[in-house]
């Protein structure tokens, strides 16, 4: 089991922004740097869906629903990844999770993002 900690969620108005963080404090740095990491999100009664990923060298991939609005990045020295979310809509309301692709069955506790006026 991998220990991942997501943070940065909250309540934001439509059109607003949030920056999520995911830390892997107990992971050996070389392991953290060995593979891509990804953000997923989930709403009640729905499957977890892919949001964005970033490879160990910084190549990014995005779901169509967030392209142009979200930016994923990573700081290998700090063993963290980030998700900058702009132009948020109610459709982005979900619990956001991060995962390390070497441990695809390990998830943090998630961080709730609620977009509402």
N, C-alpha and C positions, 0 to 999 in steps of 0.2 A: 504494500500500500504506500502510495506517495502522498506526502503532505503538501497540499496546495491551499493557499489562502487568497480568496478574492475579496476585494474591497472597492469602495468608491461609488456604490449604488446610492439611490435616493429617489426623491420625488422631484420632478422637473416639469416645467410647462412645455407644451408643444413648441417646437422651434428652438428649444434650449439645448444645452450641451452637458455632458458628463464625461469624466475620465475614470475608467476602471483600471484597477491594478490587480495583478496576480503575482504572488510571491511563492517561491519554492525554498523556504529557508533551510530545510533539512537535506536538500538534495546536494550531492557533491557537484561542484561547479562543472567538472568535465562531463558529467552525465547530463546536467542541464543543457550544456552547449552542444550535446551530441545529436539533437534532433529538433524537429519543429515543435512549436506549441500552437494551440488553437483556442479560440473562444467559441462557445456554444451558448444557446439560450433555450429556455423552456418555459412554456405557459401551461397552466393546469390542464390536464387531460390531453395534452399534445406531446408528441415525441420531441426530444431534444433536437434542435436544429443547428447546423453549422452557421457560424457568423463570419469568422475570419481566422486565418492562420499566418504564421510567420516562421520561416525556416531558420536554421541556425545562422545562416549568412544574411538574413534580412529580407529574403524574397517573400512577398505577401500575396495572399489570395483572399478574395471576399465573396460572400454570397451576393447574388444580384440585388437583394433587397436592401443592402447597406452600402453598396458601391457608391463612391463619391461622397458619402456622409461619414463613414467610419474609417479610422486609421489605426492599424495594429502596429506595434513596435515592441522591441525587446531590448533589455539591458543585460547582457550576459554576465557582466561583472557583478551586478546586483541580483542576478537570478530572478529577474522579474520580466513580465510582459505587461503591456498596457493596451487599452482600447479607448481611443479618443472618439467620442460619439457626438456628432453635430446634427443639427436640423432634426432633432428627435420628434417622432410622432407617436401616437397612441399604439401603433402597431409594433413599436419597439419595447413595449412593456413586457417584461419577462424577468425570470431569474437567470443571471448570466454566470456561466461556469468556464473555467479554464482547464485545459488538460495538456499533458506532455505526451507527444505521440509515441514515445517509447513505452508509455504506460497508459494505453487508451482506456482502460477500465477504471482509472483513478480520477476522482473528481474532488474538488473542494466543496465547501458548504454552499457556495454560490453567493451572489450579491443581487439584491432585488433592485430593479430599475422600474420606476413607475412614471409614465408620461401622462400627465393629466392637468387640465386647467382647474 
